[in-house]
């Protein structure tokens, strides 16, 4: 059913009011709690009589730039395969990431860098905020085209809090090692989004089925997003790693893994595609989980696999393999506080904790987003830019959409 004029007027106010409320609250919290860290504060840095070249900025900023490009360009264009949802894919990525970066700085700051009553920020906090935004955008992929911007902002509001809590439990309490964010980013973001999508299941979404397909140029833009992510993934995985051999090794391993996975993907796509041709498929859900962007396959399963392999690597860690470098990779094993087997069990338990946080959080998020007062597109107008964006030629499409709605009614 199409929106009534009264509903449209209410919808017009929801987004600006929520944006202003969230930004105002965030600005106040920043003013009260956020301060520069030692690497950034002019007085503290110069008081230590450091050389400017020693500042962390010069070591971390190149990686940060790459991760930042992945978040805003890579993720945004990765999701433009829907033929009539390009503005929504890129634009709502922009909106969600801009909010998540601020909100996650506060949430992660309270958990990880709260000193003397203040959250201390610098290059590392900027990178970590981008990682949290990445998890939110992974979840966005599972509900792409089926939710409005107000719903998405509320999803981000809840998810960032749970992301920070899950990250704190894994990294600070359990002291697991999560290379590349397999658990904290990919697994959490994917299954939070999938459970949320399941709670938001819409049996009448078939009315918008014709808009779920792609066209030549939309798939082309999606390939641009894919290549952006592909190029910068070594930076994404290595950005938070300790400087030195660990960071170097992480970038190197990711670099060669990407090339191997690409050849494997081309081989399998040609093998299962019709007449041996390469295909850009959208996999259909069979469990009433309307996973628009295939985040289960793209992030969920790889995240779980990475977590399992992380447990295996921890179980096989020895001083013979790592030498003195064991202290930077698995410090608790090196110090004798844990055996390799115990570290492996902690790694696996971290995966269980992540899946629990993601499932419970996604369920709660879905219930929140189902509230009837929230801005949600009608079943017959999902995956459609014109409902939220001014698009050239929109009046023709809206008229056509109204005719379709009346016919279906």
Backbone torsions as a table, in degrees:
resi	resn	phi	psi	omega
1	UNK	NA	136.2	-178.8
2	UNK	-72.0	157.0	-179.6
3	UNK	-69.2	143.7	174.5
4	UNK	-80.5	160.9	177.5
5	UNK	-57.7	-36.8	-180.0
6	UNK	-66.1	-42.6	178.0
7	UNK	-63.2	-40.6	-179.3
8	UNK	-62.8	-38.8	179.3
9	UNK	-65.7	-41.9	177.2
10	UNK	-64.6	-39.2	179.2
11	UNK	-63.7	-34.0	-178.5
12	UNK	-64.1	-30.7	-178.0
13	UNK	-89.1	-24.2	-173.7
14	UNK	-59.5	-50.3	-175.8
15	UNK	-66.0	-50.4	-180.0
16	UNK	-62.0	-39.2	-179.9
17	UNK	-65.2	-42.8	-179.7
18	UNK	-67.0	-43.0	178.9
19	UNK	-59.9	-46.3	-179.1
20	UNK	-66.6	-38.1	178.4
21	UNK	-64.1	-47.8	-178.6
22	UNK	-65.9	-41.9	-179.2
23	UNK	-68.7	-39.4	178.5
24	UNK	-63.7	-45.1	179.3
25	UNK	-63.9	-41.1	179.8
26	UNK	-64.5	-42.5	179.6
27	UNK	-61.4	-41.3	179.0
28	UNK	-65.2	-44.2	179.7
29	UNK	-63.5	-37.6	176.7
30	UNK	-64.0	-43.9	-178.5
31	UNK	-62.6	-36.0	-177.1
32	UNK	-81.0	-42.6	-167.8
33	UNK	-110.4	-22.7	-169.9
34	UNK	-94.3	133.1	176.8
35	UNK	-139.0	160.4	175.8
36	UNK	-66.9	146.9	173.5
37	UNK	-85.5	-177.3	-174.8
38	UNK	-60.9	-35.3	-177.7
39	UNK	-71.6	-18.1	-172.4
40	UNK	-110.2	-33.3	-177.2
41	UNK	-69.6	126.7	-176.7
42	UNK	-60.3	-45.5	-176.6
43	UNK	-66.5	-45.0	-177.1
44	UNK	-68.8	-39.5	-177.8
45	UNK	-67.5	-47.7	-176.9
46	UNK	-74.5	-26.5	175.9
47	UNK	-63.5	-32.5	178.5
48	UNK	-78.2	-4.4	178.2
49	UNK	57.6	44.7	179.6
50	UNK	-88.7	155.6	170.4
51	UNK	-76.5	140.8	179.3
52	UNK	-59.0	-31.7	-178.7
53	UNK	-66.7	-18.3	179.6
54	UNK	-82.9	-7.1	-176.2
55	UNK	-64.1	140.4	-177.5
56	UNK	-58.6	-24.6	-179.7
57	UNK	-51.7	-44.0	-174.4
58	UNK	-72.9	-20.9	179.0
59	UNK	-91.8	-31.4	-173.3
60	UNK	-100.7	-27.1	-171.1
61	UNK	-62.6	-40.0	177.4
62	UNK	-57.4	-42.2	177.3
63	UNK	-65.9	-40.1	178.8
64	UNK	-60.3	-43.7	179.6
65	UNK	-57.4	-43.0	-179.1
66	UNK	-65.3	-45.5	179.9
67	UNK	-63.5	-40.6	-179.8
68	UNK	-62.0	-41.9	177.4
69	UNK	-64.2	-36.8	177.8
70	UNK	-62.6	-43.8	-176.3
71	UNK	-64.7	-48.8	-172.2
72	UNK	-89.5	-32.4	-179.3
73	UNK	-100.8	-50.1	-176.8
74	UNK	-61.6	-55.5	-179.1
75	UNK	-64.9	-41.0	-178.4
76	UNK	-60.5	-51.1	-176.9
77	UNK	-79.1	-19.5	174.5
78	UNK	-59.7	-30.4	-172.8
79	UNK	-101.3	16.3	-178.9
80	UNK	-93.3	16.0	-179.7
81	UNK	-67.0	-25.1	176.7
82	UNK	-65.0	128.3	-168.6
83	UNK	-63.5	-26.4	-177.0
84	UNK	-127.0	31.0	-179.2
85	UNK	-136.4	32.8	-179.8
86	UNK	-68.1	-45.6	178.1
87	UNK	-61.4	-42.7	-179.6
88	UNK	-63.7	-41.8	-178.3
89	UNK	-63.5	-50.9	-177.6
90	UNK	-77.8	-42.3	-175.9
91	UNK	-68.0	-43.4	-180.0
92	UNK	-74.6	-26.2	169.9
93	UNK	-60.5	-44.9	178.3
94	UNK	-59.3	-47.8	-178.3
95	UNK	-63.7	-50.3	-177.1
96	UNK	-63.4	-45.1	-178.1
97	UNK	-64.7	-41.2	-179.2
98	UNK	-61.8	-39.6	177.4
99	UNK	-73.3	-44.8	-176.0
100	UNK	-62.3	-34.8	179.8
101	UNK	-61.8	-40.6	179.7
102	UNK	-73.5	-48.7	-175.7
103	UNK	-64.7	-40.7	-179.0
104	UNK	-70.3	-30.4	175.1
105	UNK	-58.7	-39.7	178.6
106	UNK	-72.0	-49.5	-176.6
107	UNK	-64.4	-50.2	178.8
108	UNK	-64.9	-33.6	179.0
109	UNK	-63.4	-42.6	178.4
110	UNK	-63.0	-32.9	-178.7
111	UNK	-83.9	-34.1	-168.0
112	UNK	-117.7	-28.3	-173.4
113	UNK	-135.8	38.8	179.3
114	UNK	-89.9	107.5	-176.1
115	UNK	-128.6	127.1	177.4
116	UNK	58.2	32.5	179.7
117	UNK	84.7	5.9	-178.5
118	UNK	-130.4	152.8	171.6
119	UNK	-92.3	121.2	-178.1
120	UNK	-96.2	125.4	-174.8
121	UNK	-117.7	151.7	178.4
122	UNK	-168.6	-155.8	-177.1
123	UNK	-61.1	-42.1	-176.9
124	UNK	-64.8	-38.6	179.0
125	UNK	-67.8	-32.9	176.7
126	UNK	-65.5	-43.1	178.4
127	UNK	-64.5	-44.6	-179.3
128	UNK	-64.1	-35.7	177.2
129	UNK	-65.2	-38.5	176.2
130	UNK	-63.2	-39.3	178.4
131	UNK	-61.5	-43.2	178.4
132	UNK	-63.2	-41.9	177.0
133	UNK	-60.5	-35.8	177.1
134	UNK	-60.7	-41.7	177.8
135	UNK	-62.9	-41.2	178.7
136	UNK	-63.2	-40.6	-179.3
137	UNK	-71.3	-29.4	173.3
138	UNK	-62.4	-45.4	177.6
139	UNK	-63.3	-38.6	177.2
140	UNK	-55.1	-38.2	-179.7
141	UNK	-60.5	-30.1	-179.0
142	UNK	-74.7	-23.3	-178.6
143	UNK	-118.1	18.3	-176.9
144	UNK	-56.4	126.5	175.4
145	UNK	84.9	-8.9	-175.7
146	UNK	-111.3	-0.5	-176.7
147	UNK	-132.7	151.9	178.3
148	UNK	-89.9	168.8	-177.3
149	UNK	-62.3	-33.1	178.1
150	UNK	-65.8	-44.9	177.0
151	UNK	-60.1	-41.7	-177.4
152	UNK	-66.0	-39.4	178.1
153	UNK	-65.4	-39.6	177.8
154	UNK	-67.7	-36.6	174.7
155	UNK	-59.3	-46.1	179.9
156	UNK	-64.1	-39.5	180.0
157	UNK	-56.8	-45.7	179.7
158	UNK	-75.2	-44.1	-173.3
159	UNK	-65.1	-38.1	-179.7
160	UNK	-61.8	-39.9	178.5
161	UNK	-62.9	-46.6	-178.9
162	UNK	-70.0	-34.4	174.9
163	UNK	-59.5	-48.0	-179.5
164	UNK	-63.2	-39.4	179.3
165	UNK	-67.2	-44.6	178.6
166	UNK	-62.1	-43.3	179.2
167	UNK	-62.1	-40.8	179.9
168	UNK	-65.0	-43.8	179.4
169	UNK	-61.9	-45.9	-176.6
170	UNK	-69.8	-51.6	-170.9
171	UNK	-83.0	-34.1	-175.4
172	UNK	-98.6	-40.6	-177.8
173	UNK	-87.6	-51.5	179.4
174	UNK	-82.0	-20.6	-179.0
175	UNK	53.6	49.6	174.6
176	UNK	-86.8	162.3	175.4
177	UNK	-104.7	125.4	-174.1
178	UNK	-124.6	73.7	-177.2
179	UNK	-60.9	127.2	177.5
180	UNK	72.3	7.3	179.5
181	UNK	68.6	32.1	-178.9
182	UNK	-53.7	-44.7	-179.2
183	UNK	-90.0	-52.0	-171.6
184	UNK	-68.3	-31.1	-177.5
185	UNK	-103.9	-63.3	-171.0
186	UNK	-71.9	-51.9	-179.1
187	UNK	-65.5	-47.8	-179.1
188	UNK	-61.6	-50.9	-177.8
189	UNK	-61.3	-41.0	-177.6
190	UNK	-66.6	-50.8	-173.2
191	UNK	-79.6	-24.6	168.8
192	UNK	-60.6	-48.3	-179.4
193	UNK	-66.1	-38.9	-178.0
194	UNK	-69.1	-42.6	177.7
195	UNK	-66.0	-40.7	177.1
196	UNK	-60.3	-42.9	178.3
197	UNK	-63.1	-36.9	178.5
198	UNK	-65.4	-41.5	178.4
199	UNK	-66.5	-32.5	180.0
200	UNK	-88.8	12.5	-176.3
201	UNK	-49.7	133.0	-176.7
202	UNK	-122.8	101.5	-175.6
203	UNK	-62.8	-22.0	-179.3
204	UNK	-93.1	13.4	-176.5
205	UNK	-68.1	-11.8	175.9
206	UNK	-56.9	-23.5	179.3
207	UNK	-62.5	-23.2	179.4
208	UNK	-108.5	12.4	-174.6
209	UNK	-57.5	-36.6	-176.0
210	UNK	-66.1	-17.0	179.6
211	UNK	-91.4	-7.2	-176.5
212	UNK	-77.0	-15.5	-178.0
213	UNK	-74.6	169.2	178.1
214	UNK	-112.7	164.5	172.6
215	UNK	-124.0	175.2	-172.7
216	UNK	-56.2	-50.1	-174.8
217	UNK	-72.0	-30.4	179.3
218	UNK	-69.8	-38.6	175.5
219	UNK	-67.4	-33.5	178.5
220	UNK	-63.7	-44.6	177.2
221	UNK	-65.1	-36.1	177.5
222	UNK	-64.2	-34.6	176.5
223	UNK	-66.7	-34.4	176.0
224	UNK	-61.6	-45.3	176.9
225	UNK	-61.1	-40.7	179.1
226	UNK	-61.2	-44.3	-177.6
227	UNK	-68.9	-36.4	174.7
228	UNK	-57.7	-48.5	179.5
229	UNK	-61.9	-43.3	-177.4
230	UNK	-60.1	-47.0	-176.3
231	UNK	-63.4	-41.7	-171.9
232	UNK	-94.7	1.3	-176.2
233	UNK	-61.6	-34.2	175.1
234	UNK	-57.7	-36.9	177.2
235	UNK	-68.7	-39.9	-179.0
236	UNK	-59.8	-46.2	-177.9
237	UNK	-72.6	-33.5	-174.1
238	UNK	-95.2	-12.9	-174.4
239	UNK	-54.5	-44.3	-177.6
240	UNK	-88.4	-1.8	-175.7
241	UNK	-72.2	151.1	178.1
242	UNK	-57.5	138.1	-178.8
243	UNK	-60.4	147.9	178.0
244	UNK	110.8	-143.5	-173.1
245	UNK	-63.4	-33.7	-179.5
246	UNK	-63.0	-45.9	179.0
247	UNK	-66.4	-41.2	179.2
248	UNK	-62.0	-45.4	-178.0
249	UNK	-65.9	-39.6	179.7
250	UNK	-63.1	-45.6	178.8
251	UNK	-62.9	-41.5	-178.5
252	UNK	-65.3	-46.4	-179.5
253	UNK	-63.5	-40.6	179.0
254	UNK	-65.6	-41.0	-179.5
255	UNK	-55.8	-49.5	-178.2
256	UNK	-77.8	-29.9	176.2
257	UNK	-64.4	-38.6	179.0
258	UNK	-62.4	-43.6	-179.4
259	UNK	-65.4	-41.2	179.6
260	UNK	-66.0	-41.4	-179.4
261	UNK	-66.7	-31.4	179.5
262	UNK	-65.3	-47.0	178.3
263	UNK	-62.5	-38.9	179.0
264	UNK	-64.1	-40.6	-179.6
265	UNK	-64.4	-45.7	178.4
266	UNK	-61.3	-41.4	-179.4
267	UNK	-62.9	-46.9	-178.0
268	UNK	-70.2	-37.9	179.3
269	UNK	-62.4	-42.9	178.5
270	UNK	-69.2	-31.7	-177.7
271	UNK	-69.9	-42.6	-175.8
272	UNK	-94.7	-12.1	-179.8
273	UNK	-75.0	158.4	178.7
274	UNK	-64.8	132.0	179.1
275	UNK	56.1	26.1	177.5
276	UNK	71.5	17.6	-179.4
277	UNK	-91.4	148.6	177.8
278	UNK	-71.7	141.9	-174.6
279	UNK	-130.5	155.3	175.9
280	UNK	-114.3	72.3	-172.1
281	UNK	-82.3	156.2	167.5
282	UNK	-112.0	113.8	-175.3
283	UNK	-73.4	134.9	-179.4
284	UNK	-81.4	142.4	177.3
285	UNK	-82.4	145.1	178.1
286	UNK	-115.9	3.1	-176.4
287	UNK	-120.0	28.4	-177.3
288	UNK	57.9	33.0	173.6
289	UNK	-112.3	104.8	-175.5
290	UNK	-82.9	82.4	-174.2
291	UNK	-89.5	85.6	-171.6
292	UNK	-56.0	-45.4	-171.7
293	UNK	-99.3	6.7	179.6
294	UNK	63.8	40.8	-176.3
295	UNK	-68.9	-22.8	176.6
296	UNK	-60.8	-43.4	-178.2
297	UNK	-80.3	-33.7	-174.4
298	UNK	-82.7	-35.0	-175.8
299	UNK	-126.0	-39.9	-174.2
300	UNK	-63.9	-61.1	-179.2
301	UNK	-63.4	-44.0	175.4
302	UNK	-60.8	-36.3	178.4
303	UNK	-64.0	-44.3	178.2
304	UNK	-65.3	-42.2	178.2
305	UNK	-61.3	-43.1	178.2
306	UNK	-62.1	-38.0	178.8
307	UNK	-66.9	-41.4	178.8
308	UNK	-65.3	-41.9	178.0
309	UNK	-67.6	-32.7	175.8
310	UNK	-62.4	-39.5	175.5
311	UNK	-64.0	-40.5	178.8
312	UNK	-63.6	-45.1	179.5
313	UNK	-62.1	-40.8	178.4
314	UNK	-63.2	-40.7	-179.2
315	UNK	-66.0	-23.5	-178.5
316	UNK	-100.1	2.3	-176.0
317	UNK	-68.0	129.4	176.6
318	UNK	-138.0	159.9	176.9
319	UNK	-67.7	-28.0	177.3
320	UNK	-62.9	-37.0	-178.3
321	UNK	-76.4	-38.9	-172.9
322	UNK	-106.3	-15.9	-176.1
323	UNK	61.6	-142.8	178.5
324	UNK	-69.1	-14.7	178.5
325	UNK	-69.9	-10.0	178.0
326	UNK	-59.7	-30.8	-178.8
327	UNK	-64.7	-30.8	179.6
328	UNK	-88.7	-25.7	-178.8
329	UNK	-87.4	-54.0	178.2
330	UNK	-130.0	78.1	-173.4
331	UNK	-60.9	-35.1	-178.1
332	UNK	-68.5	-34.0	175.6
333	UNK	-68.9	-43.5	-179.1
334	UNK	-62.6	-35.8	-178.5
335	UNK	-85.1	-2.4	178.7
336	UNK	79.9	9.6	179.7
337	UNK	-79.3	-23.2	176.4
338	UNK	-138.7	149.0	170.0
339	UNK	-83.7	166.4	177.8
340	UNK	-61.3	-38.2	179.0
341	UNK	-64.7	-41.6	179.3
342	UNK	-64.4	-40.3	177.8
343	UNK	-63.1	-40.7	178.6
344	UNK	-62.1	-40.5	178.9
345	UNK	-66.4	-37.9	175.7
346	UNK	-63.2	-38.4	178.1
347	UNK	-61.2	-45.4	-178.8
348	UNK	-67.9	-37.9	177.6
349	UNK	-65.3	-33.8	176.3
350	UNK	-60.7	-37.5	176.8
351	UNK	-64.0	-42.9	178.1
352	UNK	-61.5	-43.4	179.0
353	UNK	-61.4	-43.5	-179.8
354	UNK	-62.2	-46.0	179.3
355	UNK	-63.2	-34.9	178.2
356	UNK	-67.1	-49.3	177.9
357	UNK	-58.9	-44.0	-178.0
358	UNK	-65.1	-42.9	-177.1
359	UNK	-68.5	-49.4	-180.0
360	UNK	-64.9	-44.2	-180.0
361	UNK	-64.2	-42.6	178.0
362	UNK	-63.0	-38.7	177.6
363	UNK	-63.7	-45.8	178.1
364	UNK	-63.9	-41.0	178.4
365	UNK	-62.3	-40.6	178.6
366	UNK	-62.7	-41.8	178.3
367	UNK	-63.8	-38.9	178.0
368	UNK	-63.7	-45.3	-176.0
369	UNK	-73.5	-14.3	178.1
370	UNK	-81.2	-8.3	-179.6
371	UNK	-54.6	129.4	-173.9
372	UNK	-63.6	-20.8	-178.1
373	UNK	-76.7	-12.5	-175.6
374	UNK	-82.3	156.3	-176.6
375	UNK	-75.9	101.4	179.8
376	UNK	-128.1	132.9	-178.5
377	UNK	-68.4	144.2	176.7
378	UNK	-61.0	156.0	-178.6
379	UNK	-55.1	-35.5	-176.1
380	UNK	-82.0	-5.2	-177.1
381	UNK	-126.3	24.1	175.2
382	UNK	-76.0	162.7	179.9
383	UNK	57.7	35.5	-174.3
384	UNK	-133.5	121.0	-178.6
385	UNK	-65.0	-38.0	-169.7
386	UNK	-61.1	-20.6	-177.7
387	UNK	-71.3	-23.6	-180.0
388	UNK	-123.0	-12.0	-172.1
389	UNK	-127.3	148.4	169.4
390	UNK	-79.1	115.3	-175.5
391	UNK	-125.9	136.4	177.6
392	UNK	-54.1	132.1	179.7
393	UNK	77.2	16.4	-174.0
394	UNK	-67.1	-30.2	-175.1
395	UNK	-65.6	-35.1	175.7
396	UNK	-61.8	-48.3	-177.7
397	UNK	-66.1	-39.5	-179.9
398	UNK	-65.1	-39.2	177.1
399	UNK	-63.4	-42.2	177.6
400	UNK	-63.1	-40.3	179.5
401	UNK	-64.6	-37.6	178.8
402	UNK	-65.7	-39.5	177.8
403	UNK	-63.1	-41.4	178.8
404	UNK	-62.2	-42.1	-178.8
405	UNK	-63.2	-44.3	-179.7
406	UNK	-63.9	-40.9	178.7
407	UNK	-61.5	-45.4	-179.2
408	UNK	-67.3	-33.2	179.0
409	UNK	-68.1	NA	NA
